Amino acid sequence: MKISVIGTGHVGLVTGACFADRGHRVLCVDVDKGKIAKLRRGVMTIYEPGLEDLVRRNVKAGRLKFGTTNAEAVAFGTVIFICVPTPPRPDGTADLSFMESVSRDIAKVLKEYRLVVDKSTVPVHTGEKVKQVITKYAPKGADFDVASNPEFLREGAAVQDTLHPDRIVFGVESARADKVLREVFEPFKAPILSTDIKSAELIKHASNSFLALKISYANALAAVCDLAGADVQMVTRGMGMDRRIGLAFLNPGIGYGGSCFPKDVSAFEAISRELGYDFKVLREVQRLNEEAAGLFIKKIEQELWNLKGKKIAAFGLSFKPDTDDIRESVALKIVKMLMEKGADVRGYDPQAMERAREAVPALKTAKSPYDAAKGADAALLLTEWKEFHNLDLARLKKLMAHPTMIDGRNLYEPDKMKAAGFTYKSIGRP
């Protein structure tokens, strides 16, 4: 099938490449001509494991192409997936201006049947608005359907999540749209839930908000364990053995970040409020997430006392491992908080340093974790990249002024760190 994807961010580029890899003919378009020029040369605009090989392989096979106008997308694909940003406004609601603009562009050049699919994370009732806009601006009697197909990919594992999904959800209004989307997703061999558009739109926000709730619960639990002298990892392990609960997303740390959870929790709370329901638990999730970073700063201050002039190595700057994405990165937030308190911070990240320097020009960066740790009063583990799993602790200790590790992700074993001669602090563990 011929498929168009509008927007080549994390969702759009991965989605388009994976559709092509499953045998469809795909055109990915983006108004950013510089980005498209890079992609045509085989230069990736984001870091995602496996994506570069996937894109190059499918471009070479002729199944994946790139364009710069939405008109090209409408002319090419029977199915058009909209994968544009829906950033948060100051009040927490989603900014849908890109969605409206794309819908108008589609309408103006609509000549034959097209299935327009919202894949961006959008508030409930967005499908109705897209349909309204296309109906208003398209030629009279234009033949089209609107559908919703929320994405559930995780940055850092986006290619595998898209090629091998645990479920595929789409919301439709017609049997024709249902049939077309089943054909699109048939090669993925995954369970399909076909529902109405409003339910599909809510599934994404409900899922991400619940996962954020689990993370925040684990962080609050870690604070209790710190006060009680208990081990949060043992507590969550005992909880996770209950199949009704499970261990996933019960890992305490410095809080969640990224392009999805903060935005989606905020948007879902705002959506519920607009609908007339006060979703108080979501505001508490947001508060707990803010609190987690502050508690970590306090943990650093308890060990170093005054932070002004202290040399601190920051291991990890991206919001999670295996991505260069720093959007809402708690690691970078903590770095900025430390710098505001006068600390001399030097950061290292395997992929995100260029983006981090753009966001925080005053940030010093290092060539390696060992380079970052030279003369440091403490090292902070902020993002659990694989590179940090097997650090040479003896080498690290020699380089540091004071061998102190404050682990924001509970990556290391306390006994091992103590045996290596480190003062070691973690989250919710004695």
C-alpha positions in Angstrom: 0.0 0.0 0.0 1.1 3.6 -0.6 1.4 5.5 2.7 2.4 9.1 3.4 3.8 10.3 6.7 3.7 14.0 7.5 6.4 14.9 10.1 9.8 13.3 10.5 10.3 13.5 14.2 10.8 10.4 16.4 7.3 9.1 15.7 7.1 10.0 12.0 10.5 8.9 10.8 10.4 5.6 12.8 6.9 4.9 11.7 7.6 5.6 8.0 10.8 3.5 8.0 9.0 0.6 9.7 6.1 0.7 7.3 8.5 0.5 4.5 10.4 -2.4 6.1 7.1 -4.3 6.3 6.7 -3.9 2.5 4.6 -0.7 2.0 5.7 2.1 -0.3 6.2 5.2 1.9 6.7 8.9 1.4 7.8 10.9 4.5 7.5 14.7 4.3 8.6 17.5 6.5 8.5 21.3 6.0 12.0 21.5 7.3 13.9 21.2 4.0 17.3 21.0 5.8 16.1 17.9 7.6 14.8 16.3 4.4 18.1 17.1 2.6 20.0 15.2 5.4 17.7 12.2 5.3 18.0 12.0 1.5 21.8 11.8 2.1 21.3 9.0 4.6 22.2 11.3 7.6 19.9 10.7 10.6 18.4 13.8 12.3 17.8 11.9 15.5 19.6 9.1 17.3 17.6 5.9 17.7 19.2 2.4 17.8 18.7 0.6 14.5 17.1 3.5 12.7 19.9 4.5 10.4 20.3 1.0 8.9 16.5 0.7 8.6 16.2 4.0 6.7 19.2 3.3 4.4 18.0 -0.3 3.6 14.5 0.8 2.6 15.7 3.9 0.7 18.0 1.6 -1.3 15.1 -0.8 -1.9 13.0 2.0 -3.3 10.3 1.6 -0.6 11.1 4.8 1.3 11.3 8.3 -0.1 11.3 11.9 1.3 9.5 15.1 0.3 9.1 18.6 1.5 5.4 19.5 1.0 2.1 18.2 2.3 0.7 18.3 -1.2 3.2 15.6 -2.2 2.0 13.5 0.7 -1.7 13.8 -0.4 -0.8 13.0 -4.0 1.2 9.9 -3.0 -0.5 8.0 -0.2 -3.9 6.5 0.1 -3.3 6.6 3.8 -1.9 9.8 5.3 -0.4 9.6 8.9 -0.1 12.9 10.7 2.9 12.9 13.0 3.4 16.5 13.9 4.3 18.0 17.3 1.5 18.8 19.8 3.6 20.8 22.4 2.1 21.8 25.7 0.8 25.4 26.3 1.5 27.2 29.6 -1.9 26.0 30.9 -1.1 22.3 30.1 -3.3 22.0 27.1 -2.0 20.7 23.8 -1.1 23.2 21.1 -2.9 21.8 18.0 -1.9 24.5 15.6 0.3 22.2 13.6 -2.5 19.6 13.4 -4.9 22.2 12.1 -2.4 23.6 9.6 -1.7 20.1 8.1 -5.5 19.3 8.0 -6.0 22.5 5.9 -3.2 21.6 3.6 -4.6 18.2 3.0 -8.1 19.6 2.3 -6.9 22.1 -0.3 -5.4 19.4 -2.6 -7.8 16.5 -1.9 -8.9 15.0 -5.2 -9.7 11.3 -4.5 -10.3 9.1 -1.4 -7.8 9.5 1.4 -7.7 8.1 4.9 -6.3 10.7 7.2 -4.9 9.2 10.4 -3.9 11.2 13.5 -0.9 9.5 15.0 0.3 12.4 17.0 -0.8 12.3 20.6 -3.9 14.5 20.7 -6.7 15.3 23.1 -10.0 13.6 22.7 -12.3 15.2 20.1 -9.3 16.1 17.9 -10.5 13.7 15.2 -13.8 15.6 15.1 -11.9 18.8 14.6 -9.7 17.4 11.8 -12.8 16.1 10.0 -14.5 19.5 10.5 -11.5 21.4 9.0 -11.1 19.0 6.0 -14.8 19.2 5.3 -14.7 23.0 5.4 -11.7 23.5 3.2 -11.9 20.6 0.8 -13.8 20.6 -2.5 -17.5 19.9 -2.1 -18.2 16.2 -1.9 -14.5 15.2 -1.2 -14.1 11.6 -0.3 -12.1 10.9 2.9 -12.2 9.3 6.3 -10.5 10.3 9.5 -9.1 7.9 12.0 -6.9 7.8 15.1 -3.9 5.5 15.6 -2.0 6.3 18.8 1.6 5.3 19.0 3.2 3.4 21.9 6.8 3.4 21.0 9.5 4.1 23.5 12.4 6.3 22.5 15.6 4.2 22.6 13.5 1.1 21.6 11.3 2.8 19.0 12.3 0.6 16.0 11.6 -2.7 17.9 8.5 -1.3 19.5 7.1 -0.4 16.1 8.2 -3.5 14.2 7.0 -5.8 17.0 4.2 -4.0 18.9 2.4 -5.6 21.8 -0.9 -4.2 20.4 -2.2 -1.9 17.6 -5.0 0.5 18.4 -7.0 2.5 16.0 -10.3 4.3 16.1 -12.5 4.6 13.0 -15.9 5.8 11.9 -16.4 3.5 8.8 -16.0 -0.1 7.8 -13.8 1.2 4.9 -11.4 2.9 7.2 -11.3 -0.2 9.4 -10.5 -2.4 6.4 -7.7 -0.1 5.1 -6.0 0.1 8.5 -6.2 -3.7 9.0 -4.4 -4.0 5.6 -1.8 -1.5 6.7 -1.0 -3.3 9.9 -1.5 -6.9 8.8 2.3 -7.4 8.2 3.0 -6.5 11.8 1.2 -9.6 13.2 0.1 -8.0 16.4 -3.3 -8.0 18.3 -5.6 -5.3 17.0 -8.1 -3.2 18.9 -10.4 -1.3 16.6 -12.7 1.1 18.4 -14.3 4.5 18.0 -12.0 7.6 17.5 -12.7 9.2 20.9 -11.8 6.0 22.7 -8.6 5.6 20.7 -7.6 9.1 21.5 -8.1 8.6 25.2 -6.2 5.3 25.3 -2.8 7.0 24.6 -3.2 9.6 27.3 -4.7 7.1 29.8 -1.8 4.7 29.2 1.0 7.2 29.6 -0.6 8.9 32.6 -0.9 5.5 34.4 2.7 4.7 33.7 3.7 8.1 35.1 1.6 7.3 38.1 3.5 4.0 38.7 6.9 5.9 38.4 5.7 8.6 40.8 4.4 6.0 43.3 7.8 4.2 43.2 9.5 7.6 43.9 7.2 8.3 46.8 7.8 4.8 48.1 11.6 5.3 47.9 11.3 8.4 50.1 9.4 6.4 52.7 12.1 3.6 52.5 14.9 6.3 53.0 13.2 7.4 56.2 12.5 3.9 57.4 15.9 2.4 56.5 14.3 -0.1 54.2 15.4 -1.2 50.7 13.0 0.1 48.0 14.2 -2.5 45.5 13.2 -5.3 47.8 9.9 -3.7 48.4 9.1 -3.2 44.7 10.3 -6.7 43.9 7.9 -8.1 46.4 5.1 -5.9 44.9 6.0 -6.9 41.4 5.7 -10.6 42.0 2.0 -10.0 42.2 0.9 -10.4 38.6 -1.8 -7.7 39.1 1.0 -5.2 39.7 4.1 -6.3 37.9 7.6 -4.8 38.1 7.5 -2.6 35.0 7.8 1.2 35.8 8.3 0.6 39.5 11.9 1.7 39.4 12.4 4.8 41.6 14.8 7.5 40.6 15.0 11.2 39.9 11.7 11.4 38.1 10.3 10.9 34.6 11.0 13.2 31.6 11.0 13.1 27.9 8.6 14.3 25.2 5.7 12.2 26.3 5.0 11.6 30.0 5.2 15.3 31.2 3.2 16.6 28.2 0.7 13.7 28.3 0.0 13.9 32.0 -0.5 17.6 31.8 -2.7 17.4 28.7 -4.8 14.6 30.2 -5.4 16.5 33.4 -6.4 19.6 31.3 -8.7 17.5 29.1 -10.4 16.0 32.1 -10.9 19.4 33.6 -12.4 20.8 30.4 -14.8 17.8 30.3 -15.9 18.6 33.8 -13.9 16.1 35.9 -11.2 17.1 38.4 -8.5 14.4 37.9 -6.7 15.3 41.2 -4.5 12.2 41.1 -2.8 13.5 38.0 -1.9 16.8 39.6 -0.4 14.8 42.5 1.7 12.8 39.9 3.0 16.0 38.6 3.9 17.3 42.1 5.6 14.0 43.0 7.7 14.2 39.8 8.8 17.7 40.7 9.6 16.6 44.2 11.8 13.7 43.1 14.4 16.1 41.5 14.3 18.3 44.6 14.9 15.3 46.9 17.9 14.3 44.8 19.4 17.8 45.1 18.9 17.5 48.9 20.7 14.2 48.9 23.7 15.8 47.1 23.7 18.7 49.6 23.6 16.3 52.5 26.8 14.8 51.2 28.6 17.9 49.9 27.1 20.5 52.2 27.6 23.8 50.3 27.5 23.3 46.5 29.2 26.5 45.5 32.5 25.8 44.0 32.1 22.0 44.3 33.2 20.0 41.2 30.6 17.6 40.1 30.6 15.0 37.3 27.2 14.4 35.7 26.9 11.0 34.0 24.0 11.2 31.5 22.2 14.2 30.1 19.5 12.7 27.9 16.1 12.0 29.5 16.7 8.3 29.1 19.4 6.0 27.7 19.6 5.1 23.9 18.4 8.5 22.7 19.9 12.0 22.2 16.5 13.5 23.2 16.9 16.1 26.1 13.3 17.3 26.0 12.1 17.6 29.7 15.3 15.7 30.7 15.4 15.5 34.5 19.1 14.9 34.2 19.6 18.2 32.5 17.2 19.9 35.0 19.3 18.7 37.9 22.5 19.9 36.2 20.9 23.4 35.8 19.8 23.4 39.4 23.3 22.5 40.5 24.8 25.2 38.3 22.4 27.8 39.7 23.7 26.9 43.2 27.2 27.6 42.1 28.5 24.1 41.5 31.1 23.5 38.8 29.4 20.8 36.7 31.0 18.8 33.9 28.7 16.5 32.0 29.1 13.5 29.8 26.6 11.7 27.7 27.2 9.1 24.8 24.8 10.9 22.4 23.2 14.0 23.9 26.0 16.4 24.6 25.6 18.6 21.5 21.9 19.1 22.2 22.6 19.7 25.9 25.2 22.4 25.0 22.6 24.1 22.8 20.1 24.0 25.7 22.6 25.0 28.4 25.5 26.9 26.7 27.3 27.4 30.0 27.5 23.6 30.6 31.0 22.1 30.5 31.2 18.7 28.8 33.7 15.9 28.8 35.0 13.3 26.3 34.3 10.4 28.7 33.0 9.7 32.2 36.6 9.6 33.4 37.4 12.9 31.9 34.3 14.3 33.6 35.3 12.9 36.9 38.8 14.4 37.1 39.1 16.3 40.4 35.4 15.9 41.1 34.0 16.0 44.6 31.2 13.7 43.5 29.9 11.9 40.5 26.1 11.7 39.8 24.5 8.9 37.8 21.6 10.6 36.1 20.9 8.5 33.0 21.5 4.7 33.0 23.4 4.3 29.7 25.0 0.9 29.2 28.4 2.6 29.1 28.0 3.4 32.8 27.1 -0.1 33.8 30.7 -1.3 33.8 32.8 1.6 34.8 36.4 1.0 35.9 35.8 1.9 39.5 39.4 1.8 40.5 40.3 4.2 37.7 37.4 6.4 38.6 38.4 6.6 42.2 41.9 7.6 41.4 40.7 10.5 39.2 38.3 12.0 41.7 39.2 14.4 44.5 36.7 12.5 46.7 35.3 9.1 45.6 31.6 9.8 46.1 28.9 8.4 43.8 25.3 9.6 44.1 23.2 7.3 42.0 19.9 8.7 40.8 18.9 5.5 39.0 19.9 2.8 41.5 22.3 1.4 38.8 25.0 0.1 41.1 25.1 -2.3 44.0 25.8 -0.6 47.4 28.1 -3.4 48.6 30.2 -3.3 45.4 30.6 0.5 45.6 31.6 0.4 49.2 34.2 -2.4 48.5 35.6 -0.2 45.8 36.2 2.6 48.3 33.3 4.9 47.4 30.9 6.8 49.5 27.7 5.7 47.8 24.2 7.1 48.0 21.2 5.9 46.0 17.4 6.2 46.0 15.5 4.5 48.8 18.3 2.0 49.7 20.2 2.0 53.0 
